[in-house]
Amino acid sequence: METRRLHYLLELSRLGSMRAVAESMGTTTSTVSQQIAQLAKESGAQLLEPDGRGVRLTPAGRRLAQHAEVILAAVDAARLDLDPGSEPSGTLRVAGFASAIRLTLMPIIRELADLHPRVRIVVFEHEPAEALKQLVADDVDLALSYDYNLAPDQLGSGLETLPLWSTEWGLGVPGAAAERLAGQPGPRDAAAVFAAFQEQDWIGNSRNGADETVLRIIGSMAGFAPALRHQADSLDLVEDLILAGLGVGLLPVDRPPRDGIAILPLRNPEVRLRSYAHCRSGRSAWPALALVLERLRQA
């Protein structure tokens, strides 16, 4: 059995449709169908069965997909094991969100330029879902992602994950509004803070649904649905919108706010962003990737 065909089958088990596999792997649905059909012929088992207008894996197909995950990881590990002690070298492709790249990866890139010049790092800025999609498709070697404690990411199998850092987030509001709220009596848990701004428009993230999930969860605790009128990926743009009186939105507590903006802490529940590094199973022993992962652990 060719490992490429096993890869198609494994992705079909994860993504659920031929079209999704084709998009993920940069090919056509016809190619995916042909490759899995050839795999069925080689294995002597029926791997697919009709499911409405699409197909789904048979029990034999699901079992082979489980074997494929182990086989593909073992093949990668075997390649790396041929020379595990070699000097780190080669091109490492990293996809991740801007804050992790700037705060965590860039110092490592500067360090490796001096100590390990044979390692070349190529950077792609992507939000978590985009970065993980590229990792699963084998378009990058390392993905830097994040989730929130109130909106945990549901990762599939076949990945190795390294927790990195976490940071507290609060609600960014106009400074004058924060002063008025400070003059009001009573405890202020997260729901109470949100309730104080329920008539305002709210700012979500343009490329990641986790922010919106957090806003809706706390909003529901306060008894209302936030009116998500704006979407912004850049924290600078979130601040611009707040300063223009167009809405309120989540901002990291440790981010020094600009004049005219206050970041209100959120408690009970708190909102915490958690960052991670991911690679495909069996790849972490590659010297160049192992080196960067070790530096990420230290950071």
Buried (B, 14 or more C-beta within 10 A) or exposed (E): BEEEBBBBBBBBBBBBBBEBBBBBBEEEBEBBBEBBEBBBEEBEBEBBEEEEEEBBBBEBBBEBBEBBBEBBBEEBBEEBEEEEEEEBBEEBBBBBBBBBBEBBBEEBBEEBEEEBEEBBBEBBBBBBBBBBBBBBBBBBBBBBBBBBBBBEBEBEEBBBEBEBBBBBBBBBBBBEBBEEBEEEEEEBBBBBBBBBBBEBBBBBBEBBBBBBBBBBBBBEBBEBEBEBEBBBBEBEBBBBBBBEEBBBBBBBBEBEBEEEBBBBBBBEBBBBBBBBBBBBBBBBBBBBBBBBBEBBEEE
